[in-house]
Amino acid sequence: MAATDISQLDAEYLALTERCGLLDRSERGKLALTGPGAKAFLAGQVTNDTESLASGTGCYAAFLTSKGKMLGDMRILDLGEELFLDTERVALQALFDMIRRFKIGYEVELHKRTLECSLLSLIGPFSGPVATLALDHNRQADLVQPKGLGLPEIEHSHREDHIAGCPVRIVATDRWGIDVICAAADRDSVWDGLRENGAHVVDGQTAEIVRIERGRPRYGIDLDDTTIPQEAGLNERAVSFTKGCYVGQETVARLYYRGKPNRHLRGLRMSASVAPGAELRLGERSIGRLSSSALSPVHGPIGLALVRREAEPGSTVSVGEHGASAEVIEPPFQPR
C-alpha cells in the first residue's frame, strides 16, 4: 500500500473513531408502508414489536422463514403517516416479496423509496455536534462537547429538520452515529452542508473496519438465510419475546427458552490478513468460515465469523490453507 493510501486510511479512521466521518449509504433498500393496518400487518411478519411504536420512534427487526432463519433485517421508523423500512440492498427483494405476498386482507399500501431517498451517515463521537451545526436554525452552535445538542439521542428516534434549505430526517443510530435521510434530489446540497460543518468524507472500506471492530454483523456478509437471530447475538436488539405471533417465532422462542445455539458470532484476531470465505478449523474439525475481514490500524488483521460453539473465546483456530491462525474473542474488539 502506498504511503498516500496509508495517510488517507489513517485520516478516515481517525474521523470515524475520534471526530466525525461522512458516508453515503443511499444504496440501501428503502420501502414504506401506509394505511391503518400497517403496524398490525408488520407485527405479524417481523421479530420486534411494531405495534408499540409511536411517531418519532423506531426499532430494529429481522424477518424470517417459517423455520426461524433470517431472510433479512431492517430498521423501522414510525414517521406518523407511514412506516419507513430501511434494509440491506441484498435483502430488499425478499422484503418486497414478503410484503406483497402477505399484505392481502390488511389495510396497507406498499411504496418504493430506494431511488427517491438518499441516506447519509455521520459516524464518530462528534456526529451530533456536526449535525447540529449543519441545521439551518442552529448554524452558530458551539462545537465543544461530543454529544448531539437537541438531536434525537435514543437509538432509532428521529425528527424532521432542514439542512441547506432542504427537508431532512435526523435519525439517531447509536451513541456515536446520526443518519440523515433526504430526498435524492437534495442529496448534494445536504452532503455539502454536512461537509462544511466538520464531517470528513470516508469510504465504505474504512467504515467496514470500524463495523468489524464493533462486532456488528451485516446481512449478506456475516448473516444469511441459514442464520437464526440468536446465533448472531441479535435477540436483545431485534427480538421481542412479549409481542404477538410472527413468522418463525416458534423456532426463535424455543431456542431462547430451552436450547443453546450451535453457532455464535465471534471476533477473530488473526496472525495475518486472510480474505473472507476461508475455512476455520479447531484442530481437525471445521467450525465455520471467515465472513468479514479487515486490517485495523489499532488491532491488526481482524475478522468476524459465525463459528460452532466448541470454539469458545480464547480458543486458537486455523484460518485458510496457508498457515494463518486466529484467537477467538467475544466482540467487540478491545485494545490489548
KOLFI-192857 format. One record per residue (C-alpha): residue in one letter; residue number from 1; x, y, z. Coordinates in steps of 0.5 Angstrom, whole numbers. Layout:
! residues N
<atom res="a" n="NUM" east="X" north="Y" up="Z"/>
...
This chain:
! residues 336
<atom res="m" n="1" east="0" north="0" up="0"/>
<atom res="a" n="2" east="3" north="7" up="-2"/>
<atom res="a" n="3" east="4" north="12" up="3"/>
<atom res="t" n="4" east="-1" north="17" up="1"/>
<atom res="d" n="5" east="-6" north="11" up="2"/>
<atom res="i" n="6" east="-4" north="10" up="9"/>
<atom res="s" n="7" east="-5" north="17" up="10"/>
<atom res="q" n="8" east="-12" north="17" up="7"/>
<atom res="l" n="9" east="-14" north="11" up="11"/>
<atom res="d" n="10" east="-11" north="14" up="18"/>
<atom res="a" n="11" east="-15" north="20" up="17"/>
<atom res="e" n="12" east="-21" north="17" up="15"/>
<atom res="y" n="13" east="-20" north="12" up="21"/>
<atom res="l" n="14" east="-19" north="18" up="26"/>
<atom res="a" n="15" east="-25" north="21" up="23"/>
<atom res="l" n="16" east="-29" north="15" up="25"/>
<atom res="t" n="17" east="-27" north="14" up="32"/>
<atom res="e" n="18" east="-25" north="21" up="34"/>
<atom res="r" n="19" east="-28" north="26" up="30"/>
<atom res="c" n="20" east="-34" north="25" up="25"/>
<atom res="g" n="21" east="-34" north="21" up="19"/>
<atom res="l" n="22" east="-39" north="22" up="13"/>
<atom res="l" n="23" east="-41" north="16" up="9"/>
<atom res="d" n="24" east="-46" north="16" up="3"/>
<atom res="r" n="25" east="-51" north="10" up="4"/>
<atom res="s" n="26" east="-56" north="11" up="-1"/>
<atom res="e" n="27" east="-55" north="5" up="-4"/>
<atom res="r" n="28" east="-59" north="1" up="2"/>
<atom res="g" n="29" east="-66" north="-1" up="0"/>
<atom res="k" n="30" east="-72" north="3" up="3"/>
<atom res="l" n="31" east="-79" north="2" up="3"/>
<atom res="a" n="32" east="-85" north="5" up="6"/>
<atom res="l" n="33" east="-92" north="2" up="9"/>
<atom res="t" n="34" east="-98" north="7" up="10"/>
<atom res="g" n="35" east="-105" north="5" up="12"/>
<atom res="p" n="36" east="-109" north="4" up="18"/>
<atom res="g" n="37" east="-107" north="-3" up="18"/>
<atom res="a" n="38" east="-99" north="-2" up="17"/>
<atom res="k" n="39" east="-97" north="-3" up="24"/>
<atom res="a" n="40" east="-101" north="-10" up="26"/>
<atom res="f" n="41" east="-99" north="-13" up="19"/>
<atom res="l" n="42" east="-92" north="-12" up="20"/>
<atom res="a" n="43" east="-92" north="-14" up="27"/>
<atom res="g" n="44" east="-94" north="-21" up="24"/>
<atom res="q" n="45" east="-88" north="-21" up="20"/>
<atom res="v" n="46" east="-82" north="-19" up="24"/>
<atom res="t" n="47" east="-79" north="-20" up="30"/>
<atom res="n" n="48" east="-79" north="-14" up="34"/>
<atom res="d" n="49" east="-86" north="-10" up="37"/>
<atom res="t" n="50" east="-88" north="-5" up="31"/>
<atom res="e" n="51" east="-95" north="-4" up="34"/>
<atom res="s" n="52" east="-92" north="0" up="40"/>
<atom res="l" n="53" east="-88" north="5" up="36"/>
<atom res="a" n="54" east="-90" north="12" up="36"/>
<atom res="s" n="55" east="-89" north="18" up="32"/>
<atom res="g" n="56" east="-81" north="19" up="32"/>
<atom res="t" n="57" east="-79" north="13" up="35"/>
<atom res="g" n="58" east="-77" north="6" up="31"/>
<atom res="c" n="59" east="-74" north="-1" up="32"/>
<atom res="y" n="60" east="-69" north="-6" up="29"/>
<atom res="a" n="61" east="-72" north="-12" up="27"/>
<atom res="a" n="62" east="-71" north="-19" up="23"/>
<atom res="f" n="63" east="-76" north="-22" up="18"/>
<atom res="l" n="64" east="-75" north="-30" up="18"/>
<atom res="t" n="65" east="-77" north="-36" up="14"/>
<atom res="s" n="66" east="-82" north="-41" up="18"/>
<atom res="k" n="67" east="-76" north="-44" up="21"/>
<atom res="g" n="68" east="-74" north="-38" up="24"/>
<atom res="k" n="69" east="-68" north="-37" up="19"/>
<atom res="m" n="70" east="-66" north="-30" up="17"/>
<atom res="l" n="71" east="-69" north="-27" up="10"/>
<atom res="g" n="72" east="-66" north="-20" up="12"/>
<atom res="d" n="73" east="-66" north="-15" up="17"/>
<atom res="m" n="74" east="-68" north="-8" up="17"/>
<atom res="r" n="75" east="-69" north="-1" up="21"/>
<atom res="i" n="76" east="-77" north="1" up="22"/>
<atom res="l" n="77" east="-78" north="8" up="23"/>
<atom res="d" n="78" east="-85" north="11" up="25"/>
<atom res="l" n="79" east="-86" north="17" up="21"/>
<atom res="g" n="80" east="-93" north="18" up="23"/>
<atom res="e" n="81" east="-96" north="18" up="16"/>
<atom res="e" n="82" east="-92" north="12" up="15"/>
<atom res="l" n="83" east="-87" north="6" up="17"/>
<atom res="f" n="84" east="-80" north="7" up="13"/>
<atom res="l" n="85" east="-77" north="1" up="12"/>
<atom res="d" n="86" east="-69" north="1" up="11"/>
<atom res="t" n="87" east="-65" north="-5" up="10"/>
<atom res="e" n="88" east="-59" north="-8" up="6"/>
<atom res="r" n="89" east="-60" north="-8" up="-1"/>
<atom res="v" n="90" east="-59" north="-15" up="-2"/>
<atom res="a" n="91" east="-65" north="-16" up="3"/>
<atom res="l" n="92" east="-69" north="-11" up="-1"/>
<atom res="q" n="93" east="-73" north="-16" up="-6"/>
<atom res="a" n="94" east="-74" north="-21" up="-1"/>
<atom res="l" n="95" east="-77" north="-16" up="4"/>
<atom res="f" n="96" east="-81" north="-13" up="-2"/>
<atom res="d" n="97" east="-84" north="-20" up="-4"/>
<atom res="m" n="98" east="-86" north="-22" up="3"/>
<atom res="i" n="99" east="-90" north="-15" up="4"/>
<atom res="r" n="100" east="-93" north="-16" up="-3"/>
<atom res="r" n="101" east="-95" north="-24" up="-1"/>
<atom res="f" n="102" east="-98" north="-23" up="6"/>
<atom res="k" n="103" east="-101" north="-16" up="6"/>
<atom res="i" n="104" east="-107" north="-18" up="3"/>
<atom res="g" n="105" east="-113" north="-17" up="8"/>
<atom res="y" n="106" east="-110" north="-11" up="11"/>
<atom res="e" n="107" east="-111" north="-4" up="10"/>
<atom res="v" n="108" east="-104" north="-3" up="8"/>
<atom res="e" n="109" east="-100" north="0" up="2"/>
<atom res="l" n="110" east="-93" north="-1" up="0"/>
<atom res="h" n="111" east="-89" north="4" up="-3"/>
<atom res="k" n="112" east="-82" north="4" up="-6"/>
<atom res="r" n="113" east="-77" north="9" up="-3"/>
<atom res="t" n="114" east="-70" north="7" up="-5"/>
<atom res="l" n="115" east="-69" north="11" up="-11"/>
<atom res="e" n="116" east="-73" north="17" up="-8"/>
<atom res="c" n="117" east="-69" north="18" up="-2"/>
<atom res="s" n="118" east="-62" north="19" up="0"/>
<atom res="l" n="119" east="-59" north="16" up="7"/>
<atom res="l" n="120" east="-52" north="20" up="9"/>
<atom res="s" n="121" east="-49" north="17" up="15"/>
<atom res="l" n="122" east="-45" north="21" up="20"/>
<atom res="i" n="123" east="-40" north="16" up="25"/>
<atom res="g" n="124" east="-36" north="18" up="30"/>
<atom res="p" n="125" east="-36" north="22" up="37"/>
<atom res="f" n="126" east="-37" north="29" up="34"/>
<atom res="s" n="127" east="-43" north="27" up="30"/>
<atom res="g" n="128" east="-48" north="30" up="34"/>
<atom res="p" n="129" east="-45" north="37" up="34"/>
<atom res="v" n="130" east="-43" north="37" up="27"/>
<atom res="a" n="131" east="-51" north="35" up="25"/>
<atom res="t" n="132" east="-53" north="41" up="30"/>
<atom res="l" n="133" east="-48" north="46" up="26"/>
<atom res="a" n="134" east="-51" north="44" up="20"/>
<atom res="l" n="135" east="-58" north="45" up="22"/>
<atom res="d" n="136" east="-61" north="51" up="19"/>
<atom res="h" n="137" east="-64" north="54" up="25"/>
<atom res="n" n="138" east="-58" north="53" up="29"/>
<atom res="r" n="139" east="-51" north="55" up="25"/>
<atom res="q" n="140" east="-48" north="58" up="31"/>
<atom res="a" n="141" east="-48" north="52" up="36"/>
<atom res="d" n="142" east="-42" north="51" up="40"/>
<atom res="l" n="143" east="-38" north="45" up="38"/>
<atom res="v" n="144" east="-35" north="44" up="45"/>
<atom res="q" n="145" east="-38" north="37" up="47"/>
<atom res="p" n="146" east="-38" north="31" up="44"/>
<atom res="k" n="147" east="-46" north="30" up="44"/>
<atom res="g" n="148" east="-52" north="32" up="40"/>
<atom res="l" n="149" east="-55" north="38" up="42"/>
<atom res="g" n="150" east="-62" north="38" up="42"/>
<atom res="l" n="151" east="-62" north="32" up="37"/>
<atom res="p" n="152" east="-65" north="25" up="38"/>
<atom res="e" n="153" east="-61" north="21" up="42"/>
<atom res="i" n="154" east="-65" north="15" up="44"/>
<atom res="e" n="155" east="-63" north="9" up="38"/>
<atom res="h" n="156" east="-68" north="10" up="32"/>
<atom res="s" n="157" east="-71" north="16" up="35"/>
<atom res="h" n="158" east="-72" north="21" up="30"/>
<atom res="r" n="159" east="-75" north="28" up="28"/>
<atom res="e" n="160" east="-75" north="33" up="22"/>
<atom res="d" n="161" east="-71" north="39" up="21"/>
<atom res="h" n="162" east="-67" north="43" up="15"/>
<atom res="i" n="163" east="-60" north="43" up="12"/>
<atom res="a" n="164" east="-58" north="47" up="7"/>
<atom res="g" n="165" east="-65" north="49" up="6"/>
<atom res="c" n="166" east="-67" north="42" up="5"/>
<atom res="p" n="167" east="-72" north="38" up="9"/>
<atom res="v" n="168" east="-69" north="32" up="12"/>
<atom res="r" n="169" east="-70" north="27" up="18"/>
<atom res="i" n="170" east="-65" north="26" up="23"/>
<atom res="v" n="171" east="-64" north="19" up="26"/>
<atom res="a" n="172" east="-60" north="17" up="32"/>
<atom res="t" n="173" east="-57" north="11" up="30"/>
<atom res="d" n="174" east="-52" north="9" up="37"/>
<atom res="r" n="175" east="-49" north="13" up="42"/>
<atom res="w" n="176" east="-44" north="15" up="36"/>
<atom res="g" n="177" east="-48" north="16" up="30"/>
<atom res="i" n="178" east="-53" north="20" up="26"/>
<atom res="d" n="179" east="-56" north="18" up="20"/>
<atom res="v" n="180" east="-59" north="24" up="15"/>
<atom res="i" n="181" east="-65" north="22" up="10"/>
<atom res="c" n="182" east="-67" north="27" up="5"/>
<atom res="a" n="183" east="-70" north="27" up="-2"/>
<atom res="a" n="184" east="-65" north="24" up="-7"/>
<atom res="a" n="185" east="-65" north="31" up="-11"/>
<atom res="d" n="186" east="-63" north="34" up="-5"/>
<atom res="r" n="187" east="-57" north="30" up="-3"/>
<atom res="d" n="188" east="-51" north="34" up="-6"/>
<atom res="s" n="189" east="-54" north="40" up="-2"/>
<atom res="v" n="190" east="-55" north="36" up="4"/>
<atom res="w" n="191" east="-48" north="33" up="3"/>
<atom res="d" n="192" east="-44" north="40" up="2"/>
<atom res="g" n="193" east="-48" north="42" up="9"/>
<atom res="l" n="194" east="-45" north="37" up="13"/>
<atom res="r" n="195" east="-38" north="37" up="10"/>
<atom res="e" n="196" east="-38" north="45" up="11"/>
<atom res="n" n="197" east="-39" north="44" up="18"/>
<atom res="g" n="198" east="-34" north="39" up="20"/>
<atom res="a" n="199" east="-36" north="32" up="17"/>
<atom res="h" n="200" east="-30" north="28" up="14"/>
<atom res="v" n="201" east="-31" north="24" up="8"/>
<atom res="v" n="202" east="-30" north="17" up="9"/>
<atom res="d" n="203" east="-30" north="11" up="4"/>
<atom res="g" n="204" east="-34" north="4" up="5"/>
<atom res="q" n="205" east="-28" north="0" up="6"/>
<atom res="t" n="206" east="-26" north="5" up="12"/>
<atom res="a" n="207" east="-33" north="4" up="15"/>
<atom res="e" n="208" east="-32" north="-3" up="15"/>
<atom res="i" n="209" east="-26" north="-3" up="19"/>
<atom res="v" n="210" east="-30" north="0" up="25"/>
<atom res="r" n="211" east="-36" north="-4" up="24"/>
<atom res="i" n="212" east="-32" north="-10" up="25"/>
<atom res="e" n="213" east="-28" north="-8" up="31"/>
<atom res="r" n="214" east="-35" north="-6" up="34"/>
<atom res="g" n="215" east="-37" north="-13" up="32"/>
<atom res="r" n="216" east="-44" north="-11" up="28"/>
<atom res="p" n="217" east="-46" north="-17" up="23"/>
<atom res="r" n="218" east="-48" north="-15" up="16"/>
<atom res="y" n="219" east="-54" north="-19" up="13"/>
<atom res="g" n="220" east="-51" north="-21" up="6"/>
<atom res="i" n="221" east="-44" north="-21" up="9"/>
<atom res="d" n="222" east="-44" north="-25" up="16"/>
<atom res="l" n="223" east="-51" north="-27" up="16"/>
<atom res="d" n="224" east="-55" north="-30" up="11"/>
<atom res="d" n="225" east="-61" north="-35" up="10"/>
<atom res="t" n="226" east="-58" north="-40" up="15"/>
<atom res="t" n="227" east="-58" north="-36" up="21"/>
<atom res="i" n="228" east="-62" north="-35" up="27"/>
<atom res="p" n="229" east="-62" north="-29" up="30"/>
<atom res="q" n="230" east="-60" north="-31" up="37"/>
<atom res="e" n="231" east="-53" north="-34" up="33"/>
<atom res="a" n="232" east="-51" north="-27" up="31"/>
<atom res="g" n="233" east="-53" north="-24" up="38"/>
<atom res="l" n="234" east="-59" north="-20" up="36"/>
<atom res="n" n="235" east="-64" north="-22" up="41"/>
<atom res="e" n="236" east="-63" north="-16" up="45"/>
<atom res="r" n="237" east="-63" north="-11" up="39"/>
<atom res="a" n="238" east="-68" north="-15" up="35"/>
<atom res="v" n="239" east="-73" north="-19" up="38"/>
<atom res="s" n="240" east="-79" north="-18" up="43"/>
<atom res="f" n="241" east="-81" north="-24" up="47"/>
<atom res="t" n="242" east="-87" north="-21" up="49"/>
<atom res="k" n="243" east="-91" north="-19" up="43"/>
<atom res="g" n="244" east="-96" north="-23" up="39"/>
<atom res="c" n="245" east="-94" north="-28" up="34"/>
<atom res="y" n="246" east="-90" north="-27" up="28"/>
<atom res="v" n="247" east="-87" north="-32" up="22"/>
<atom res="g" n="248" east="-81" north="-36" up="25"/>
<atom res="q" n="249" east="-83" north="-35" up="32"/>
<atom res="e" n="250" east="-83" north="-42" up="35"/>
<atom res="t" n="251" east="-76" north="-43" up="33"/>
<atom res="v" n="252" east="-73" north="-37" up="36"/>
<atom res="a" n="253" east="-77" north="-38" up="42"/>
<atom res="r" n="254" east="-76" north="-45" up="43"/>
<atom res="l" n="255" east="-68" north="-44" up="42"/>
<atom res="y" n="256" east="-68" north="-38" up="47"/>
<atom res="y" n="257" east="-72" north="-41" up="53"/>
<atom res="r" n="258" east="-70" north="-48" up="52"/>
<atom res="g" n="259" east="-64" north="-49" up="48"/>
<atom res="k" n="260" east="-57" north="-47" up="46"/>
<atom res="p" n="261" east="-55" north="-44" up="39"/>
<atom res="n" n="262" east="-50" north="-49" up="35"/>
<atom res="r" n="263" east="-46" north="-43" up="33"/>
<atom res="h" n="264" east="-44" north="-36" up="36"/>
<atom res="l" n="265" east="-42" north="-29" up="32"/>
<atom res="r" n="266" east="-34" north="-29" up="34"/>
<atom res="g" n="267" east="-29" north="-24" up="33"/>
<atom res="l" n="268" east="-22" north="-27" up="31"/>
<atom res="r" n="269" east="-15" north="-23" up="32"/>
<atom res="m" n="270" east="-11" north="-26" up="26"/>
<atom res="s" n="271" east="-4" north="-27" up="25"/>
<atom res="a" n="272" east="-4" north="-25" up="18"/>
<atom res="s" n="273" east="-9" north="-22" up="13"/>
<atom res="v" n="274" east="-14" north="-27" up="10"/>
<atom res="a" n="275" east="-20" north="-26" up="5"/>
<atom res="p" n="276" east="-27" north="-28" up="7"/>
<atom res="g" n="277" east="-29" north="-35" up="6"/>
<atom res="a" n="278" east="-23" north="-38" up="9"/>
<atom res="e" n="279" east="-25" north="-44" up="13"/>
<atom res="l" n="280" east="-24" north="-44" up="20"/>
<atom res="r" n="281" east="-22" north="-50" up="24"/>
<atom res="l" n="282" east="-21" north="-52" up="31"/>
<atom res="g" n="283" east="-16" north="-58" up="31"/>
<atom res="e" n="284" east="-18" north="-63" up="25"/>
<atom res="r" n="285" east="-26" north="-60" up="26"/>
<atom res="s" n="286" east="-29" north="-55" up="21"/>
<atom res="i" n="287" east="-32" north="-50" up="25"/>
<atom res="g" n="288" east="-34" north="-44" up="20"/>
<atom res="r" n="289" east="-32" north="-39" up="15"/>
<atom res="l" n="290" east="-29" north="-32" up="16"/>
<atom res="s" n="291" east="-34" north="-28" up="14"/>
<atom res="s" n="292" east="-31" north="-21" up="15"/>
<atom res="s" n="293" east="-24" north="-19" up="15"/>
<atom res="a" n="294" east="-20" north="-12" up="15"/>
<atom res="l" n="295" east="-13" north="-9" up="17"/>
<atom res="s" n="296" east="-15" north="-5" up="23"/>
<atom res="p" n="297" east="-10" north="1" up="25"/>
<atom res="v" n="298" east="-11" north="-1" up="32"/>
<atom res="h" n="299" east="-12" north="-8" up="32"/>
<atom res="g" n="300" east="-8" north="-11" up="26"/>
<atom res="p" n="301" east="-12" north="-17" up="22"/>
<atom res="i" n="302" east="-19" north="-18" up="25"/>
<atom res="g" n="303" east="-25" north="-21" up="23"/>
<atom res="l" n="304" east="-32" north="-24" up="24"/>
<atom res="a" n="305" east="-35" north="-31" up="23"/>
<atom res="l" n="306" east="-41" north="-35" up="26"/>
<atom res="v" n="307" east="-37" north="-41" up="29"/>
<atom res="r" n="308" east="-39" north="-47" up="32"/>
<atom res="r" n="309" east="-40" north="-47" up="40"/>
<atom res="e" n="310" east="-34" north="-51" up="41"/>
<atom res="a" n="311" east="-29" north="-45" up="39"/>
<atom res="e" n="312" east="-30" north="-41" up="45"/>
<atom res="p" n="313" east="-27" north="-35" up="47"/>
<atom res="g" n="314" east="-20" north="-36" up="48"/>
<atom res="s" n="315" east="-19" north="-41" up="43"/>
<atom res="t" n="316" east="-14" north="-41" up="37"/>
<atom res="v" n="317" east="-16" north="-43" up="31"/>
<atom res="s" n="318" east="-13" north="-44" up="24"/>
<atom res="v" n="319" east="-15" north="-40" up="18"/>
<atom res="g" n="320" east="-15" north="-42" up="11"/>
<atom res="e" n="321" east="-10" north="-46" up="8"/>
<atom res="h" n="322" east="-3" north="-42" up="9"/>
<atom res="g" n="323" east="-2" north="-43" up="16"/>
<atom res="a" n="324" east="-5" north="-37" up="19"/>
<atom res="s" n="325" east="-8" north="-37" up="26"/>
<atom res="a" n="326" east="-13" north="-33" up="30"/>
<atom res="e" n="327" east="-15" north="-32" up="37"/>
<atom res="v" n="328" east="-23" north="-33" up="38"/>
<atom res="i" n="329" east="-26" north="-27" up="42"/>
<atom res="e" n="330" east="-32" north="-24" up="44"/>
<atom res="p" n="331" east="-34" north="-18" up="40"/>
<atom res="p" n="332" east="-33" north="-12" up="40"/>
<atom res="f" n="333" east="-25" north="-12" up="40"/>
<atom res="q" n="334" east="-22" north="-8" up="46"/>
<atom res="p" n="335" east="-14" north="-6" up="46"/>
<atom res="r" n="336" east="-10" north="-11" up="49"/>
